[in-house]
Amino acid sequence: MKAILTLDNLASSLVTTIWTPVFVAIFLAIIAYAFWPRNKAAFDEAASLPLREE
């Protein structure tokens, strides 16, 4: 039995083969940015903002 190429099959293949790796790469870039040592001072300052009394 031969598979029929439908729009659903094409969309599913497109999402699986292209968009999933793209979104995984974006997610890993965000995680790398968040844990990069150079950004620690900025994140520590932002974390203390709600506790400041001005």
ModelCIF file with pLDDT and N, C-alpha, C, O atoms, coordinates in Angstrom:
data_MODEL
#
_entry.id   MODEL 
#
_entity.id                         1 
_entity.type                       polymer 
_entity.pdbx_number_of_molecules   1 
#
_entity_poly.entity_id                      1 
_entity_poly.type                           'polypeptide(L)' 
_entity_poly.nstd_linkage                   no 
_entity_poly.nstd_monomer                   no 
_entity_poly.pdbx_seq_one_letter_code       MKAILTLDNLASSLVTTIWTPVFVAIFLAIIAYAFWPRNKAAFDEAASLPLREE 
_entity_poly.pdbx_seq_one_letter_code_can   MKAILTLDNLASSLVTTIWTPVFVAIFLAIIAYAFWPRNKAAFDEAASLPLREE 
_entity_poly.pdbx_strand_id                 A 
#
loop_
_entity_poly_seq.entity_id 
_entity_poly_seq.num 
_entity_poly_seq.mon_id 
_entity_poly_seq.hetero 
1 1  MET n 
1 2  LYS n 
1 3  ALA n 
1 4  ILE n 
1 5  LEU n 
1 6  THR n 
1 7  LEU n 
1 8  ASP n 
1 9  ASN n 
1 10 LEU n 
1 11 ALA n 
1 12 SER n 
1 13 SER n 
1 14 LEU n 
1 15 VAL n 
1 16 THR n 
1 17 THR n 
1 18 ILE n 
1 19 TRP n 
1 20 THR n 
1 21 PRO n 
1 22 VAL n 
1 23 PHE n 
1 24 VAL n 
1 25 ALA n 
1 26 ILE n 
1 27 PHE n 
1 28 LEU n 
1 29 ALA n 
1 30 ILE n 
1 31 ILE n 
1 32 ALA n 
1 33 TYR n 
1 34 ALA n 
1 35 PHE n 
1 36 TRP n 
1 37 PRO n 
1 38 ARG n 
1 39 ASN n 
1 40 LYS n 
1 41 ALA n 
1 42 ALA n 
1 43 PHE n 
1 44 ASP n 
1 45 GLU n 
1 46 ALA n 
1 47 ALA n 
1 48 SER n 
1 49 LEU n 
1 50 PRO n 
1 51 LEU n 
1 52 ARG n 
1 53 GLU n 
1 54 GLU n 
#
_struct_asym.id          A 
_struct_asym.entity_id   1 
#
loop_
_ma_qa_metric.id 
_ma_qa_metric.mode 
_ma_qa_metric.name 
_ma_qa_metric.software_group_id 
_ma_qa_metric.type 
1 global pLDDT . pLDDT 
2 local  pLDDT . pLDDT 
#
_ma_qa_metric_global.metric_id      1 
_ma_qa_metric_global.metric_value   86.33 
_ma_qa_metric_global.model_id       1 
_ma_qa_metric_global.ordinal_id     1 
#
loop_
_ma_qa_metric_local.label_asym_id 
_ma_qa_metric_local.label_comp_id 
_ma_qa_metric_local.label_seq_id 
_ma_qa_metric_local.metric_id 
_ma_qa_metric_local.metric_value 
_ma_qa_metric_local.model_id 
_ma_qa_metric_local.ordinal_id 
A MET 1  2 53.00 1 1  
A LYS 2  2 62.00 1 2  
A ALA 3  2 65.00 1 3  
A ILE 4  2 71.00 1 4  
A LEU 5  2 70.00 1 5  
A THR 6  2 75.00 1 6  
A LEU 7  2 73.00 1 7  
A ASP 8  2 76.00 1 8  
A ASN 9  2 80.00 1 9  
A LEU 10 2 78.00 1 10 
A ALA 11 2 78.00 1 11 
A SER 12 2 80.00 1 12 
A SER 13 2 82.00 1 13 
A LEU 14 2 79.00 1 14 
A VAL 15 2 77.00 1 15 
A THR 16 2 81.00 1 16 
A THR 17 2 84.00 1 17 
A ILE 18 2 86.00 1 18 
A TRP 19 2 86.00 1 19 
A THR 20 2 86.00 1 20 
A PRO 21 2 89.00 1 21 
A VAL 22 2 93.00 1 22 
A PHE 23 2 94.00 1 23 
A VAL 24 2 95.00 1 24 
A ALA 25 2 97.00 1 25 
A ILE 26 2 98.00 1 26 
A PHE 27 2 98.00 1 27 
A LEU 28 2 98.00 1 28 
A ALA 29 2 98.00 1 29 
A ILE 30 2 97.00 1 30 
A ILE 31 2 97.00 1 31 
A ALA 32 2 96.00 1 32 
A TYR 33 2 95.00 1 33 
A ALA 34 2 93.00 1 34 
A PHE 35 2 94.00 1 35 
A TRP 36 2 94.00 1 36 
A PRO 37 2 93.00 1 37 
A ARG 38 2 94.00 1 38 
A ASN 39 2 91.00 1 39 
A LYS 40 2 93.00 1 40 
A ALA 41 2 93.00 1 41 
A ALA 42 2 92.00 1 42 
A PHE 43 2 92.00 1 43 
A ASP 44 2 92.00 1 44 
A GLU 45 2 93.00 1 45 
A ALA 46 2 92.00 1 46 
A ALA 47 2 91.00 1 47 
A SER 48 2 92.00 1 48 
A LEU 49 2 91.00 1 49 
A PRO 50 2 88.00 1 50 
A LEU 51 2 87.00 1 51 
A ARG 52 2 85.00 1 52 
A GLU 53 2 83.00 1 53 
A GLU 54 2 72.00 1 54 
#
loop_
_atom_site.group_PDB 
_atom_site.id 
_atom_site.type_symbol 
_atom_site.label_atom_id 
_atom_site.label_alt_id 
_atom_site.label_comp_id 
_atom_site.label_asym_id 
_atom_site.label_entity_id 
_atom_site.label_seq_id 
_atom_site.pdbx_PDB_ins_code 
_atom_site.Cartn_x 
_atom_site.Cartn_y 
_atom_site.Cartn_z 
_atom_site.occupancy 
_atom_site.B_iso_or_equiv 
_atom_site.pdbx_formal_charge 
_atom_site.auth_seq_id 
_atom_site.auth_comp_id 
_atom_site.auth_asym_id 
_atom_site.auth_atom_id 
_atom_site.pdbx_PDB_model_num 
ATOM 1   N N  . MET A 1 1  ? 0.847  -1.169 0.000  1.00 53.00 ? 1  MET A N  1 
ATOM 2   C CA . MET A 1 1  ? 0.000  0.000  0.000  1.00 53.00 ? 1  MET A CA 1 
ATOM 3   C C  . MET A 1 1  ? 0.899  1.241  0.000  1.00 53.00 ? 1  MET A C  1 
ATOM 4   O O  . MET A 1 1  ? 1.796  1.366  0.834  1.00 53.00 ? 1  MET A O  1 
ATOM 5   N N  . LYS A 1 2  ? 0.658  2.122  -0.909 1.00 62.00 ? 2  LYS A N  1 
ATOM 6   C CA . LYS A 1 2  ? 1.481  3.306  -1.072 1.00 62.00 ? 2  LYS A CA 1 
ATOM 7   C C  . LYS A 1 2  ? 0.861  4.468  -0.295 1.00 62.00 ? 2  LYS A C  1 
ATOM 8   O O  . LYS A 1 2  ? -0.354 4.668  -0.313 1.00 62.00 ? 2  LYS A O  1 
ATOM 9   N N  . ALA A 1 3  ? 1.715  5.226  0.384  1.00 65.00 ? 3  ALA A N  1 
ATOM 10  C CA . ALA A 1 3  ? 1.236  6.372  1.166  1.00 65.00 ? 3  ALA A CA 1 
ATOM 11  C C  . ALA A 1 3  ? 0.801  7.484  0.218  1.00 65.00 ? 3  ALA A C  1 
ATOM 12  O O  . ALA A 1 3  ? 1.439  7.750  -0.800 1.00 65.00 ? 3  ALA A O  1 
ATOM 13  N N  . ILE A 1 4  ? -0.283 8.111  0.580  1.00 71.00 ? 4  ILE A N  1 
ATOM 14  C CA . ILE A 1 4  ? -0.806 9.217  -0.214 1.00 71.00 ? 4  ILE A CA 1 
ATOM 15  C C  . ILE A 1 4  ? -0.283 10.513 0.374  1.00 71.00 ? 4  ILE A C  1 
ATOM 16  O O  . ILE A 1 4  ? -0.375 10.736 1.581  1.00 71.00 ? 4  ILE A O  1 
ATOM 17  N N  . LEU A 1 5  ? 0.263  11.364 -0.473 1.00 70.00 ? 5  LEU A N  1 
ATOM 18  C CA . LEU A 1 5  ? 0.787  12.651 -0.037 1.00 70.00 ? 5  LEU A CA 1 
ATOM 19  C C  . LEU A 1 5  ? -0.373 13.625 0.121  1.00 70.00 ? 5  LEU A C  1 
ATOM 20  O O  . LEU A 1 5  ? -0.982 14.041 -0.865 1.00 70.00 ? 5  LEU A O  1 
ATOM 21  N N  . THR A 1 6  ? -0.673 13.983 1.352  1.00 75.00 ? 6  THR A N  1 
ATOM 22  C CA . THR A 1 6  ? -1.742 14.930 1.613  1.00 75.00 ? 6  THR A CA 1 
ATOM 23  C C  . THR A 1 6  ? -1.156 16.163 2.282  1.00 75.00 ? 6  THR A C  1 
ATOM 24  O O  . THR A 1 6  ? 0.015  16.178 2.659  1.00 75.00 ? 6  THR A O  1 
ATOM 25  N N  . LEU A 1 7  ? -1.959 17.170 2.424  1.00 73.00 ? 7  LEU A N  1 
ATOM 26  C CA . LEU A 1 7  ? -1.513 18.399 3.067  1.00 73.00 ? 7  LEU A CA 1 
ATOM 27  C C  . LEU A 1 7  ? -1.168 18.143 4.528  1.00 73.00 ? 7  LEU A C  1 
ATOM 28  O O  . LEU A 1 7  ? -0.224 18.736 5.050  1.00 73.00 ? 7  LEU A O  1 
ATOM 29  N N  . ASP A 1 8  ? -1.916 17.270 5.195  1.00 76.00 ? 8  ASP A N  1 
ATOM 30  C CA . ASP A 1 8  ? -1.624 16.924 6.590  1.00 76.00 ? 8  ASP A CA 1 
ATOM 31  C C  . ASP A 1 8  ? -0.268 16.242 6.710  1.00 76.00 ? 8  ASP A C  1 
ATOM 32  O O  . ASP A 1 8  ? 0.514  16.574 7.600  1.00 76.00 ? 8  ASP A O  1 
ATOM 33  N N  . ASN A 1 9  ? 0.014  15.305 5.835  1.00 80.00 ? 9  ASN A N  1 
ATOM 34  C CA . ASN A 1 9  ? 1.300  14.612 5.860  1.00 80.00 ? 9  ASN A CA 1 
ATOM 35  C C  . ASN A 1 9  ? 2.439  15.572 5.561  1.00 80.00 ? 9  ASN A C  1 
ATOM 36  O O  . ASN A 1 9  ? 3.495  15.504 6.190  1.00 80.00 ? 9  ASN A O  1 
ATOM 37  N N  . LEU A 1 10 ? 2.229  16.461 4.608  1.00 78.00 ? 10 LEU A N  1 
ATOM 38  C CA . LEU A 1 10 ? 3.258  17.422 4.234  1.00 78.00 ? 10 LEU A CA 1 
ATOM 39  C C  . LEU A 1 10 ? 3.517  18.396 5.375  1.00 78.00 ? 10 LEU A C  1 
ATOM 40  O O  . LEU A 1 10 ? 4.671  18.697 5.680  1.00 78.00 ? 10 LEU A O  1 
ATOM 41  N N  . ALA A 1 11 ? 2.463  18.889 6.006  1.00 78.00 ? 11 ALA A N  1 
ATOM 42  C CA . ALA A 1 11 ? 2.623  19.816 7.123  1.00 78.00 ? 11 ALA A CA 1 
ATOM 43  C C  . ALA A 1 11 ? 3.312  19.141 8.295  1.00 78.00 ? 11 ALA A C  1 
ATOM 44  O O  . ALA A 1 11 ? 4.171  19.743 8.939  1.00 78.00 ? 11 ALA A O  1 
ATOM 45  N N  . SER A 1 12 ? 2.952  17.923 8.573  1.00 80.00 ? 12 SER A N  1 
ATOM 46  C CA . SER A 1 12 ? 3.575  17.181 9.665  1.00 80.00 ? 12 SER A CA 1 
ATOM 47  C C  . SER A 1 12 ? 5.059  16.955 9.392  1.00 80.00 ? 12 SER A C  1 
ATOM 48  O O  . SER A 1 12 ? 5.881  17.096 10.298 1.00 80.00 ? 12 SER A O  1 
ATOM 49  N N  . SER A 1 13 ? 5.399  16.615 8.192  1.00 82.00 ? 13 SER A N  1 
ATOM 50  C CA . SER A 1 13 ? 6.803  16.408 7.835  1.00 82.00 ? 13 SER A CA 1 
ATOM 51  C C  . SER A 1 13 ? 7.580  17.719 7.921  1.00 82.00 ? 13 SER A C  1 
ATOM 52  O O  . SER A 1 13 ? 8.720  17.740 8.386  1.00 82.00 ? 13 SER A O  1 
ATOM 53  N N  . LEU A 1 14 ? 6.974  18.790 7.481  1.00 79.00 ? 14 LEU A N  1 
ATOM 54  C CA . LEU A 1 14 ? 7.631  20.095 7.519  1.00 79.00 ? 14 LEU A CA 1 
ATOM 55  C C  . LEU A 1 14 ? 7.900  20.523 8.960  1.00 79.00 ? 14 LEU A C  1 
ATOM 56  O O  . LEU A 1 14 ? 8.990  21.001 9.273  1.00 79.00 ? 14 LEU A O  1 
ATOM 57  N N  . VAL A 1 15 ? 6.924  20.355 9.824  1.00 77.00 ? 15 VAL A N  1 
ATOM 58  C CA . VAL A 1 15 ? 7.094  20.716 11.232 1.00 77.00 ? 15 VAL A CA 1 
ATOM 59  C C  . VAL A 1 15 ? 8.163  19.860 11.882 1.00 77.00 ? 15 VAL A C  1 
ATOM 60  O O  . VAL A 1 15 ? 9.003  20.370 12.624 1.00 77.00 ? 15 VAL A O  1 
ATOM 61  N N  . THR A 1 16 ? 8.141  18.590 11.618 1.00 81.00 ? 16 THR A N  1 
ATOM 62  C CA . THR A 1 16 ? 9.087  17.676 12.243 1.00 81.00 ? 16 THR A CA 1 
ATOM 63  C C  . THR A 1 16 ? 10.514 17.912 11.760 1.00 81.00 ? 16 THR A C  1 
ATOM 64  O O  . THR A 1 16 ? 11.449 17.899 12.561 1.00 81.00 ? 16 THR A O  1 
ATOM 65  N N  . THR A 1 17 ? 10.687 18.121 10.490 1.00 84.00 ? 17 THR A N  1 
ATOM 66  C CA . THR A 1 17 ? 12.039 18.189 9.948  1.00 84.00 ? 17 THR A CA 1 
ATOM 67  C C  . THR A 1 17 ? 12.656 19.575 9.991  1.00 84.00 ? 17 THR A C  1 
ATOM 68  O O  . THR A 1 17 ? 13.881 19.692 10.025 1.00 84.00 ? 17 THR A O  1 
ATOM 69  N N  . ILE A 1 18 ? 11.854 20.623 9.991  1.00 86.00 ? 18 ILE A N  1 
ATOM 70  C CA . ILE A 1 18 ? 12.416 21.975 9.940  1.00 86.00 ? 18 ILE A CA 1 
ATOM 71  C C  . ILE A 1 18 ? 12.198 22.732 11.239 1.00 86.00 ? 18 ILE A C  1 
ATOM 72  O O  . ILE A 1 18 ? 13.161 23.196 11.850 1.00 86.00 ? 18 ILE A O  1 
ATOM 73  N N  . TRP A 1 19 ? 10.966 22.863 11.667 1.00 86.00 ? 19 TRP A N  1 
ATOM 74  C CA . TRP A 1 19 ? 10.680 23.767 12.793 1.00 86.00 ? 19 TRP A CA 1 
ATOM 75  C C  . TRP A 1 19 ? 11.116 23.226 14.136 1.00 86.00 ? 19 TRP A C  1 
ATOM 76  O O  . TRP A 1 19 ? 11.523 24.004 15.000 1.00 86.00 ? 19 TRP A O  1 
ATOM 77  N N  . THR A 1 20 ? 11.048 21.933 14.344 1.00 86.00 ? 20 THR A N  1 
ATOM 78  C CA . THR A 1 20 ? 11.471 21.378 15.633 1.00 86.00 ? 20 THR A CA 1 
ATOM 79  C C  . THR A 1 20 ? 12.947 21.664 15.910 1.00 86.00 ? 20 THR A C  1 
ATOM 80  O O  . THR A 1 20 ? 13.256 22.153 16.996 1.00 86.00 ? 20 THR A O  1 
ATOM 81  N N  . PRO A 1 21 ? 13.864 21.389 15.000 1.00 89.00 ? 21 PRO A N  1 
ATOM 82  C CA . PRO A 1 21 ? 15.268 21.735 15.271 1.00 89.00 ? 21 PRO A CA 1 
ATOM 83  C C  . PRO A 1 21 ? 15.504 23.238 15.412 1.00 89.00 ? 21 PRO A C  1 
ATOM 84  O O  . PRO A 1 21 ? 16.366 23.664 16.181 1.00 89.00 ? 21 PRO A O  1 
ATOM 85  N N  . VAL A 1 22 ? 14.746 24.033 14.676 1.00 93.00 ? 22 VAL A N  1 
ATOM 86  C CA . VAL A 1 22 ? 14.893 25.486 14.790 1.00 93.00 ? 22 VAL A CA 1 
ATOM 87  C C  . VAL A 1 22 ? 14.497 25.940 16.191 1.00 93.00 ? 22 VAL A C  1 
ATOM 88  O O  . VAL A 1 22 ? 15.219 26.724 16.808 1.00 93.00 ? 22 VAL A O  1 
ATOM 89  N N  . PHE A 1 23 ? 13.377 25.467 16.698 1.00 94.00 ? 23 PHE A N  1 
ATOM 90  C CA . PHE A 1 23 ? 12.934 25.876 18.032 1.00 94.00 ? 23 PHE A CA 1 
ATOM 91  C C  . PHE A 1 23 ? 13.825 25.304 19.127 1.00 94.00 ? 23 PHE A C  1 
ATOM 92  O O  . PHE A 1 23 ? 14.016 25.947 20.158 1.00 94.00 ? 23 PHE A O  1 
ATOM 93  N N  . VAL A 1 24 ? 14.369 24.121 18.927 1.00 95.00 ? 24 VAL A N  1 
ATOM 94  C CA . VAL A 1 24 ? 15.326 23.574 19.894 1.00 95.00 ? 24 VAL A CA 1 
ATOM 95  C C  . VAL A 1 24 ? 16.574 24.442 19.930 1.00 95.00 ? 24 VAL A C  1 
ATOM 96  O O  . VAL A 1 24 ? 17.103 24.708 21.009 1.00 95.00 ? 24 VAL A O  1 
ATOM 97  N N  . ALA A 1 25 ? 17.054 24.889 18.777 1.00 97.00 ? 25 ALA A N  1 
ATOM 98  C CA . ALA A 1 25 ? 18.230 25.759 18.726 1.00 97.00 ? 25 ALA A CA 1 
ATOM 99  C C  . ALA A 1 25 ? 17.955 27.101 19.399 1.00 97.00 ? 25 ALA A C  1 
ATOM 100 O O  . ALA A 1 25 ? 18.816 27.619 20.111 1.00 97.00 ? 25 ALA A O  1 
ATOM 101 N N  . ILE A 1 26 ? 16.776 27.667 19.185 1.00 98.00 ? 26 ILE A N  1 
ATOM 102 C CA . ILE A 1 26 ? 16.414 28.928 19.838 1.00 98.00 ? 26 ILE A CA 1 
ATOM 103 C C  . ILE A 1 26 ? 16.352 28.737 21.347 1.00 98.00 ? 26 ILE A C  1 
ATOM 104 O O  . ILE A 1 26 ? 16.844 29.578 22.098 1.00 98.00 ? 26 ILE A O  1 
ATOM 105 N N  . PHE A 1 27 ? 15.757 27.648 21.793 1.00 98.00 ? 27 PHE A N  1 
ATOM 106 C CA . PHE A 1 27 ? 15.672 27.360 23.220 1.00 98.00 ? 27 PHE A CA 1 
ATOM 107 C C  . PHE A 1 27 ? 17.060 27.222 23.834 1.00 98.00 ? 27 PHE A C  1 
ATOM 108 O O  . PHE A 1 27 ? 17.316 27.767 24.907 1.00 98.00 ? 27 PHE A O  1 
ATOM 109 N N  . LEU A 1 28 ? 17.945 26.511 23.175 1.00 98.00 ? 28 LEU A N  1 
ATOM 110 C CA . LEU A 1 28 ? 19.305 26.332 23.698 1.00 98.00 ? 28 LEU A CA 1 
ATOM 111 C C  . LEU A 1 28 ? 20.072 27.656 23.717 1.00 98.00 ? 28 LEU A C  1 
ATOM 112 O O  . LEU A 1 28 ? 20.885 27.884 24.613 1.00 98.00 ? 28 LEU A O  1 
ATOM 113 N N  . ALA A 1 29 ? 19.825 28.520 22.749 1.00 98.00 ? 29 ALA A N  1 
ATOM 114 C CA . ALA A 1 29 ? 20.473 29.836 22.739 1.00 98.00 ? 29 ALA A CA 1 
ATOM 115 C C  . ALA A 1 29 ? 19.991 30.681 23.917 1.00 98.00 ? 29 ALA A C  1 
ATOM 116 O O  . ALA A 1 29 ? 20.787 31.385 24.537 1.00 98.00 ? 29 ALA A O  1 
ATOM 117 N N  . ILE A 1 30 ? 18.700 30.618 24.229 1.00 97.00 ? 30 ILE A N  1 
ATOM 118 C CA . ILE A 1 30 ? 18.159 31.360 25.374 1.00 97.00 ? 30 ILE A CA 1 
ATOM 119 C C  . ILE A 1 30 ? 18.753 30.839 26.672 1.00 97.00 ? 30 ILE A C  1 
ATOM 120 O O  . ILE A 1 30 ? 19.121 31.625 27.545 1.00 97.00 ? 30 ILE A O  1 
ATOM 121 N N  . ILE A 1 31 ? 18.848 29.529 26.808 1.00 97.00 ? 31 ILE A N  1 
ATOM 122 C CA . ILE A 1 31 ? 19.436 28.928 28.009 1.00 97.00 ? 31 ILE A CA 1 
ATOM 123 C C  . ILE A 1 31 ? 20.901 29.323 28.137 1.00 97.00 ? 31 ILE A C  1 
ATOM 124 O O  . ILE A 1 31 ? 21.357 29.655 29.231 1.00 97.00 ? 31 ILE A O  1 
ATOM 125 N N  . ALA A 1 32 ? 21.642 29.292 27.039 1.00 96.00 ? 32 ALA A N  1 
ATOM 126 C CA . ALA A 1 32 ? 23.057 29.679 27.075 1.00 96.00 ? 32 ALA A CA 1 
ATOM 127 C C  . ALA A 1 32 ? 23.200 31.144 27.483 1.00 96.00 ? 32 ALA A C  1 
ATOM 128 O O  . ALA A 1 32 ? 24.096 31.487 28.255 1.00 96.00 ? 32 ALA A O  1 
ATOM 129 N N  . TYR A 1 33 ? 22.326 32.006 26.970 1.00 95.00 ? 33 TYR A N  1 
ATOM 130 C CA . TYR A 1 33 ? 22.367 33.422 27.337 1.00 95.00 ? 33 TYR A CA 1 
ATOM 131 C C  . TYR A 1 33 ? 22.084 33.605 28.826 1.00 95.00 ? 33 TYR A C  1 
ATOM 132 O O  . TYR A 1 33 ? 22.734 34.408 29.495 1.00 95.00 ? 33 TYR A O  1 
ATOM 133 N N  . ALA A 1 34 ? 21.124 32.865 29.332 1.00 93.00 ? 34 ALA A N  1 
ATOM 134 C CA . ALA A 1 34 ? 20.746 33.008 30.740 1.00 93.00 ? 34 ALA A CA 1 
ATOM 135 C C  . ALA A 1 34 ? 21.846 32.546 31.680 1.00 93.00 ? 34 ALA A C  1 
ATOM 136 O O  . ALA A 1 34 ? 22.008 33.116 32.759 1.00 93.00 ? 34 ALA A O  1 
ATOM 137 N N  . PHE A 1 35 ? 22.599 31.536 31.300 1.00 94.00 ? 35 PHE A N  1 
ATOM 138 C CA . PHE A 1 35 ? 23.630 30.991 32.178 1.00 94.00 ? 35 PHE A CA 1 
ATOM 139 C C  . PHE A 1 35 ? 25.034 31.487 31.845 1.00 94.00 ? 35 PHE A C  1 
ATOM 140 O O  . PHE A 1 35 ? 26.000 31.043 32.466 1.00 94.00 ? 35 PHE A O  1 
ATOM 141 N N  . TRP A 1 36 ? 25.171 32.402 30.875 1.00 94.00 ? 36 TRP A N  1 
ATOM 142 C CA . TRP A 1 36 ? 26.489 32.913 30.515 1.00 94.00 ? 36 TRP A CA 1 
ATOM 143 C C  . TRP A 1 36 ? 27.034 33.743 31.668 1.00 94.00 ? 36 TRP A C  1 
ATOM 144 O O  . TRP A 1 36 ? 26.330 34.615 32.177 1.00 94.00 ? 36 TRP A O  1 
ATOM 145 N N  . PRO A 1 37 ? 28.269 33.495 32.094 1.00 93.00 ? 37 PRO A N  1 
ATOM 146 C CA . PRO A 1 37 ? 28.818 34.183 33.272 1.00 93.00 ? 37 PRO A CA 1 
ATOM 147 C C  . PRO A 1 37 ? 28.854 35.708 33.142 1.00 93.00 ? 37 PRO A C  1 
ATOM 148 O O  . PRO A 1 37 ? 28.730 36.404 34.150 1.00 93.00 ? 37 PRO A O  1 
ATOM 149 N N  . ARG A 1 38 ? 29.015 36.230 31.964 1.00 94.00 ? 38 ARG A N  1 
ATOM 150 C CA . ARG A 1 38 ? 29.076 37.677 31.768 1.00 94.00 ? 38 ARG A CA 1 
ATOM 151 C C  . ARG A 1 38 ? 27.758 38.361 32.145 1.00 94.00 ? 38 ARG A C  1 
ATOM 152 O O  . ARG A 1 38 ? 27.769 39.535 32.514 1.00 94.00 ? 38 ARG A O  1 
ATOM 153 N N  . ASN A 1 39 ? 26.645 37.669 32.062 1.00 91.00 ? 39 ASN A N  1 
ATOM 154 C CA . ASN A 1 39 ? 25.327 38.245 32.335 1.00 91.00 ? 39 ASN A CA 1 
ATOM 155 C C  . ASN A 1 39 ? 24.924 38.155 33.804 1.00 91.00 ? 39 ASN A C  1 
ATOM 156 O O  . ASN A 1 39 ? 23.854 38.638 34.177 1.00 91.00 ? 39 ASN A O  1 
ATOM 157 N N  . LYS A 1 40 ? 25.755 37.550 34.639 1.00 93.00 ? 40 LYS A N  1 
ATOM 158 C CA . LYS A 1 40 ? 25.395 37.325 36.036 1.00 93.00 ? 40 LYS A CA 1 
ATOM 159 C C  . LYS A 1 40 ? 25.115 38.629 36.781 1.00 93.00 ? 40 LYS A C  1 
ATOM 160 O O  . LYS A 1 40 ? 24.144 38.706 37.533 1.00 93.00 ? 40 LYS A O  1 
ATOM 161 N N  . ALA A 1 41 ? 25.940 39.645 36.589 1.00 93.00 ? 41 ALA A N  1 
ATOM 162 C CA . ALA A 1 41 ? 25.751 40.911 37.298 1.00 93.00 ? 41 ALA A CA 1 
ATOM 163 C C  . ALA A 1 41 ? 24.418 41.563 36.927 1.00 93.00 ? 41 ALA A C  1 
ATOM 164 O O  . ALA A 1 41 ? 23.707 42.060 37.801 1.00 93.00 ? 41 ALA A O  1 
ATOM 165 N N  . ALA A 1 42 ? 24.086 41.564 35.671 1.00 92.00 ? 42 ALA A N  1 
ATOM 166 C CA . ALA A 1 42 ? 22.823 42.164 35.231 1.00 92.00 ? 42 ALA A CA 1 
ATOM 167 C C  . ALA A 1 42 ? 21.624 41.407 35.797 1.00 92.00 ? 42 ALA A C  1 
ATOM 168 O O  . ALA A 1 42 ? 20.640 42.022 36.207 1.00 92.00 ? 42 ALA A O  1 
ATOM 169 N N  . PHE A 1 43 ? 21.700 40.075 35.822 1.00 92.00 ? 43 PHE A N  1 
ATOM 170 C CA . PHE A 1 43 ? 20.596 39.282 36.357 1.00 92.00 ? 43 PHE A CA 1 
ATOM 171 C C  . PHE A 1 43 ? 20.479 39.437 37.874 1.00 92.00 ? 43 PHE A C  1 
ATOM 172 O O  . PHE A 1 43 ? 19.373 39.455 38.413 1.00 92.00 ? 43 PHE A O  1 
ATOM 173 N N  . ASP A 1 44 ? 21.616 39.548 38.561 1.00 92.00 ? 44 ASP A N  1 
ATOM 174 C CA . ASP A 1 44 ? 21.575 39.766 40.012 1.00 92.00 ? 44 ASP A CA 1 
ATOM 175 C C  . ASP A 1 44 ? 20.955 41.115 40.336 1.00 92.00 ? 44 ASP A C  1 
ATOM 176 O O  . ASP A 1 44 ? 20.186 41.234 41.291 1.00 92.00 ? 44 ASP A O  1 
ATOM 177 N N  . GLU A 1 45 ? 21.283 42.127 39.551 1.00 93.00 ? 45 GLU A N  1 
ATOM 178 C CA . GLU A 1 45 ? 20.690 43.451 39.766 1.00 93.00 ? 45 GLU A CA 1 
ATOM 179 C C  . GLU A 1 45 ? 19.186 43.422 39.494 1.00 93.00 ? 45 GLU A C  1 
ATOM 180 O O  . GLU A 1 45 ? 18.411 44.008 40.250 1.00 93.00 ? 45 GLU A O  1 
ATOM 181 N N  . ALA A 1 46 ? 18.777 42.761 38.446 1.00 92.00 ? 46 ALA A N  1 
ATOM 182 C CA . ALA A 1 46 ? 17.353 42.660 38.111 1.00 92.00 ? 46 ALA A CA 1 
ATOM 183 C C  . ALA A 1 46 ? 16.602 41.864 39.178 1.00 92.00 ? 46 ALA A C  1 
ATOM 184 O O  . ALA A 1 46 ? 15.432 42.141 39.442 1.00 92.00 ? 46 ALA A O  1 
ATOM 185 N N  . ALA A 1 47 ? 17.254 40.887 39.790 1.00 91.00 ? 47 ALA A N  1 
ATOM 186 C CA . ALA A 1 47 ? 16.599 40.078 40.817 1.00 91.00 ? 47 ALA A CA 1 
ATOM 187 C C  . ALA A 1 47 ? 16.364 40.882 42.098 1.00 91.00 ? 47 ALA A C  1 
ATOM 188 O O  . ALA A 1 47 ? 15.438 40.597 42.857 1.00 91.00 ? 47 ALA A O  1 
ATOM 189 N N  . SER A 1 48 ? 17.205 41.881 42.327 1.00 92.00 ? 48 SER A N  1 
ATOM 190 C CA . SER A 1 48 ? 17.048 42.670 43.552 1.00 92.00 ? 48 SER A CA 1 
ATOM 191 C C  . SER A 1 48 ? 16.127 43.878 43.360 1.00 92.00 ? 48 SER A C  1 
ATOM 192 O O  . SER A 1 48 ? 15.852 44.576 44.336 1.00 92.00 ? 48 SER A O  1 
ATOM 193 N N  . LEU A 1 49 ? 15.653 44.149 42.181 1.00 91.00 ? 49 LEU A N  1 
ATOM 194 C CA . LEU A 1 49 ? 14.796 45.297 41.938 1.00 91.00 ? 49 LEU A CA 1 
ATOM 195 C C  . LEU A 1 49 ? 13.514 45.303 42.780 1.00 91.00 ? 49 LEU A C  1 
ATOM 196 O O  . LEU A 1 49 ? 13.166 46.359 43.308 1.00 91.00 ? 49 LEU A O  1 
ATOM 197 N N  . PRO A 1 50 ? 12.801 44.198 42.934 1.00 88.00 ? 50 PRO A N  1 
ATOM 198 C CA . PRO A 1 50 ? 11.571 44.238 43.731 1.00 88.00 ? 50 PRO A CA 1 
ATOM 199 C C  . PRO A 1 50 ? 11.829 44.510 45.216 1.00 88.00 ? 50 PRO A C  1 
ATOM 200 O O  . PRO A 1 50 ? 10.912 44.918 45.929 1.00 88.00 ? 50 PRO A O  1 
ATOM 201 N N  . LEU A 1 51 ? 13.036 44.296 45.686 1.00 87.00 ? 51 LEU A N  1 
ATOM 202 C CA . LEU A 1 51 ? 13.329 44.457 47.116 1.00 87.00 ? 51 LEU A CA 1 
ATOM 203 C C  . LEU A 1 51 ? 13.838 45.849 47.463 1.00 87.00 ? 51 LEU A C  1 
ATOM 204 O O  . LEU A 1 51 ? 13.987 46.182 48.639 1.00 87.00 ? 51 LEU A O  1 
ATOM 205 N N  . ARG A 1 52 ? 14.102 46.656 46.455 1.00 85.00 ? 52 ARG A N  1 
ATOM 206 C CA . ARG A 1 52 ? 14.618 48.013 46.704 1.00 85.00 ? 52 ARG A CA 1 
ATOM 207 C C  . ARG A 1 52 ? 13.533 48.916 47.242 1.00 85.00 ? 52 ARG A C  1 
ATOM 208 O O  . ARG A 1 52 ? 12.369 48.827 46.853 1.00 85.00 ? 52 ARG A O  1 
ATOM 209 N N  . GLU A 1 53 ? 13.939 49.785 48.143 1.00 83.00 ? 53 GLU A N  1 
ATOM 210 C CA . GLU A 1 53 ? 13.018 50.827 48.628 1.00 83.00 ? 53 GLU A CA 1 
ATOM 211 C C  . GLU A 1 53 ? 13.562 52.161 48.162 1.00 83.00 ? 53 GLU A C  1 
ATOM 212 O O  . GLU A 1 53 ? 14.674 52.556 48.513 1.00 83.00 ? 53 GLU A O  1 
ATOM 213 N N  . GLU A 1 54 ? 12.776 52.836 47.380 1.00 72.00 ? 54 GLU A N  1 
ATOM 214 C CA . GLU A 1 54 ? 13.223 54.111 46.838 1.00 72.00 ? 54 GLU A CA 1 
ATOM 215 C C  . GLU A 1 54 ? 12.342 55.235 47.330 1.00 72.00 ? 54 GLU A C  1 
ATOM 216 O O  . GLU A 1 54 ? 12.564 56.393 46.978 1.00 72.00 ? 54 GLU A O  1 
#
